[in-house]
Amino acid sequence: MTMSPSKLNQGQRSEDGTMLDFSDKHEGKTTDFVLVYRKSLLTNVKQEKLEYFIWRLSLAGIIIDAERFSADADLVFVKLHASNDVVFNYADVCDIDLACRNDDYRPDYDTPKGFLATPLTRPKTDNEVYKRAPESVSMDRPTGITSAEKILIMVELMNRTKFGQRPSEYGIYKLKQEKVFIDAFPVHDGEHKWTETGRLNDRQLLARYWGSTKCWYKCQPHHTIERYFGTEYAFYFAWLGFYIKMLIPAAALGLICFTFGLSTCNYKYFNYRSHEICNSDQIMCPKCHQEGCTFEPLRASCGLSKMCYIFENPTTIALAIATAFWSTCFMEYWQRTETVLALRWNVRDLELDPGTRPQYTEAATTLRYSPITRKMEPFVSTKKMIVGYVVTGSSIFLLVMLSQSAVIPREDRQGGLTGEG
């Protein structure tokens, strides 16, 4: 049942020392995930749990290969590869809709014009970039599993795989204190540096036409971002780009108000208050009550009053009203854009993480039929829920009472209720 990583086949290395492919036994297989650990940190118990975890992954269909790091013999890399059949099977188990399987998936078709466009946002079939990366640039529905989908399914698979004979509370990304002895890393499709010949990967395309500072004013390639990073990251950058676009008219109105205040601050007709302050002979009381505080003339605040007028002039009222309309339009237009993107990326009905948390699965020892999903799902009994609510509510009540007792004002010890003094 056990499978020692040190006894697995030795993988191949590229010229720069990075691990790319599996050994000759699994020729043609590329690395999808890498598990890294130090052998010196493993006790016998931890070694057994790790071997059990790797064995469970192999039962799930994951091809495994391991090798030591040449610069540090204590560092071990365990390379994982999931075939397309395994990914398709676990996509059904995790209820993850793959873009290549869904006909409703439509990438972003809003192609910008002119200087805002790039080969990723406005593809042309006669372009050299299009010929070298047709699947990424064409904006068509993916014909295979994307990098983001494969990483998502691999993470979900590892989270559901038991680690040793203990529950899967260990996780695979964040392990607790003394249990930290293994890390997991997804592998990129290839180098990010641009090549003049051969096939281009999504990482190279994004680094050149999106991540470069030369493209700061270009429209974002949302479809390529969604393919490489996943839907959550794509929605974030789509929102960020939309927010920046909507800030342009608001910034223009603010600049107009600022220019008006700056150009009229010296005119009595518009800024009569500053004119009165600057020409006043009144003397103001000192700002402090200690010795040495002197009286100051009112006209000493002339510059400050003009500065306030620049930002608070009559057009500020119009700017406030326009900002209220702008915020409403921003929310309405973004909801419309978000719905369109959700339809194109086939995530309109997806509200939360499609997978069930392993901690909930462990706590839910029984199954119950769900009339919504029409499947047997983990179920926590009412008694356990009541106990959890009571413990949580009591803890919150205790913290609230402690915070209230900390802010209750105390009477002065030298007077008040103490009777001293």
N, C-alpha and C positions, 0 to 999 in steps of 0.2 A: 504493500500500500504506500510506503514512503518512497520518496524520490529525492535523493540528495542533489542539490544544484551542482556540487563539485563533480559529480559523476556524469553530468550531461555533456553533450557534444560541445566542442570549442567553436565559437562563431568566427566569422571573418571580419577583417577590419579594412577600412579604406586607407588611403595614403595619409590622411591627417589623423588617423588613430580612432576615428569615431566608428561605432558599430552600425552597420547598415543591413547586411544580409545574414541569413542563418548559415549554418554549416552545410557541408555537402549532402548531409542526410536529408535536409529540407531545402534543396536548391531551388532558387526562384522565389522564396518566401521573404517578404520584407518585414521589418520590425514595426509593430503598431504601438506597443507599450514596453516600457523598461522598468523593472523592479530593481532597486539598488539597496544593498545592505552591507554592513561590515561583519565579517565572520567572527571577529574577536568579541563582538558585543552579544553573540548568541550563546545562551546557556543551553543545556540539553533540552530543557522544556521548550524554550523558544525555537530551537532547531526543529523539534518535532512538529510544533505548530506551523512553522513555515513550510516544512515539507508536506504536511497535510493540506495546507492551503494550495500549494502548487499542484499537488495531486488532484485536488478537487477542480482546479482550473483545467487540467488535462482531461478530466472526465467530461467537462462541459464542451470539449472540442477545441480548446486553445492549444496551439502548437507552442512548445516551450523549448528554449535553448538558453544555456548559461555559459558564462566565461568570466575569468578573473581579469582585472585591470592590470595591464602590464607595468604601470608606474607604481601601483600599490597592490600587492598580492592579497591584502586583507579585504579589498573592495571587490564585491561580486555583482555582476550584472545578470539579471534574468530577463531574457527577451521573450516577448509574447507576440503571437500572430493569430489573428482570428480570420478564418476564411469567410467568404461571402455567405455560404450556407449557414454558418454559425451566427453571423450578424443578422441575417434575415429571420432566423428562428427566434433569436432573443428580442428582435424588434417586435415580433408578435406577442411575446411573453410580457414585455415591458410596455406594450401599447404605444409604441413610438411609430408614427407614420413616416415612412421614408419617402423622400421627394420622387425618387425614380419609380415608385409604385403608384403614385397618386396623380391622376390626370388633371386634378384641379390646381396643381402647383403651377404657378406662373411667376417667373422672376420679374424684376423691375423693368418696365418698358418705357418709362418716362425718360426719353433720350434728350439731353440738353444740346444746345446748339452753340456754334461759335467757339470762342476761347475757353468756355467752361467744360467742354467735352474732352474725354480721353478715349483711348481704344477700348477701355472697359465699359464706359458709359454710352458710347456711340460706336458700336462695332461696325467695321467695314470688311466685307469678304476679301477684298483685294489687299488688305493690310497684312504685313508680314507677321504681326503679333497674332492676328486672327488665325492664320495658317498654322502657327506653332502651338496655339492653345484654343482650339475651336470649342471644346466643351465648356470652358470657363468664360469665354468672350462672347459666344453666340447668344447668350441669355435664354437658351432653350432649357427645357426640363432636363435635369441630370439623368444620364443613362445608367449610372451606377451609384454606389454608396459614396457620399461625400465624406471628407475628413472629419467634419464636426459631428456627423451622425455616427461614424464609427467610434470616435472617442467617447461620445455620450453612452453608446451601448456597452463599450468595454468597461467604463466606469460603473455603470449599473450592474453589469455582470459580476465585477469584482466585489462590489458592495454587498451583493446577495450571496457570495460564496463564503462559507464558514471558514473562519481562521482557527485552525486547530480544533480542539474539542470544546472550546469556549464559544459563546455566542459571537455573532459578527459585530459586536460593539467596538472591536478594534478598528473597523473601517479599513480604508486603504490609503487615504490621504492624510488624515489627522489621527495619530495614535497618542495615547495618553501617557505622559511622563515616562515611567519606567518601561513602558511597552514600546517606546519609540525605537525601532531598530530596522525599519524598512520604509522606503519611499517609492512612489510610483510617478512616472513621467510619460506623457504621450510624446510620440516622435513626430517631427515635422515631415512634410512630404519631400523635402530636399533643401538645398542651399538657397539663401535669399539673394545671393549675388546674381546679377544679370548675366546671362550667357547669350552669345550671338548666334549660336546654332543649337539645334535639338529642341526637344519639347520643353515648354515653359510650365512651371507649376504655379499654383495660386499664391504661394508665398512670394515668388519672384514678381508676379504681376502686382500684388498689393504693395510690395516694397518700392516699386518703381513709380506706379501711378496713383498711389494713395498715401503711403507712409513717408514719401519724400517731401521735404520742405518746398520744393519747386512746384508742387501741386496743391499748395495751401488754398488756392482760390478755385480749384476744380471741384466739380460735383463728385460726390462719393459713389463708388461702385457698390451699392448695397447688395446686389446679387452675389458678387464675388465674396464680400464680407460674410454673407450668410452661408455660403458654401464652405468657407474655411474656418470661421470662428463659431458659427451656429446662430440660431435665431435670436437668442437673448442679446448677444453683442451687436447683431445687425440692427435690432430695434433701438438699442441705446445710441448707436451712431446715427441712425436715421432721425431720432428725436433731436440729437445734438445739432445736426445739420439744419433741421427744420427750425429749431430755436434760433440759430444764428441768422437764418434768412429773415425770420420775423422780427428780429431785433433791428434790422436795417431801417425800416420806416420809423420805429420808435426812437432810434438813435438820431435820425434826421430831424424829427420834431424837437428832441432835446437840444440838438445843436442850434436849431433856429431860436429857441427860447434863450439859450445861453448867449448867442450873438446879439439878440435884441437887448438883453440886459447889459451886455458889455458896451454896446454902442450908445445907449441912452442913460447910463448911470450918471453922467455929468450934466444932464439937462434937467432944469428945475421943473418943467412941465410934467415929466414922467417920474422923476425921483425927487419930489419936493421934501421928503423927510430927511434924506441925506443932505440936501441943500440947507435945511434949517439947522441940522446938527453941525455942519461945517462952518456956518456963519454965526453960531450962537456964542454969547459972552457969559453964559451961565457957568457957575463953578459947582462941581459935583462933590459929594461927601467922599471921604477916603474909603477905599475898598477893604481896609482892615481896621482893627480896633487896638492895635499895639502902638507904642510910641514910635515916632518916626514916619508914620503914614501921612502922606501929604494930600492936600486937596488937588483935584485935577479938573481942568476945564472940559466942558462937554465936547468941544470940537476935537479933543484928542481921539475920539471914537469915530472920526470922519472916515478914515480908510476902512474900518470894520463895517460901517453902515453901507458903504458902497459895495463892499464885497458881498454882503448879505443881499443887496438889491440885485446883483448879477444873477443869483440863483433863486431869488424870490421876487420876481417882477410880475406885472399884470398878466403876462403870457403863461405864467406857471399854472394859473387856474385852467386855462385851455389845455395845457399839457396833462394835467391831472384827469380831466374829462376824457381826453384822447387816450390816455393810458388805460382807463377803465374799459373803453370800447376795444382797445387793442388786446387786452387780456381775454376778453370774451371771444373775440375772433380767433385768438391763438388756440384756445381750448377747442373751439368748434372745428377749426381746420385740422388741428392735429388728430382729433378723434376720427375725422374722415380719412386722413392719411394713414393712421394706424389700422383702420379697418381694411383699407385697400391692401396694405402690406400683409396683414394677417390672411387675407384671401389668397394673395399671390404665393405666400409661403406655407399655406395650408395649416395655420395654427389658430384659426379663428375660434375653434371650440376648445382650445387648450388654455386653461386658466392657471393651472399650477403645474408643478413638476409631475410628469406622467408616471414616475415610479413611486412606489410606496417606500417610506423610510424604513431601513432595516431595524431601527429601534422599535418602531411600531409593530413590525412583523414579529419581532421576538416577544413583545408584550402580549400580542394578540395570539393566544394559543389555540383559539377555536376559529372556525370558518362559518360564514353565514351567507346565504344567497342574497345578492343585491338585485332588486327589481329594476334598477336603473341601468347597470352595466350587464345584467343577466349573467353574472359570473359569481363563483364562490370567492368571497373576499375575507381577509382577516377581520376579526371582530373582537372588541374588548367588552367584557361583561359590564353590566351597570354597576355592580358592586365595586369593581376596580376603578371605574370612572368616578364614583362618589368619593372613594378614599382619596383619589388624586386631587379632586376638587377641594376636599376638606383640608388636605395638607397644604395645597397651594394658597387657598383662601386664608388659612391661619397664618401662614408665613407673610403674606402681603399685609394682613391686619397688624401683625407684630411690627413690621417695618414702618408702617404708617404711624403707629403709636410712638415708636422710637423717634421718628422724625419730628412729630408734634411736640414731644417732650423736650427735644433739643432746641426748639425755637421759642419756648415759653419764656417771656422776659422775667428776669429776676429783680427783686427789689435791691436797692442799694444797701450794702451791709452797714454803711455808716449812718443810715437814716431809714425812714420808711417804717416798715413793720418791725424792724429789729429794735427800734427805740433808742439806738445809740446816737450820740451827738445831740 
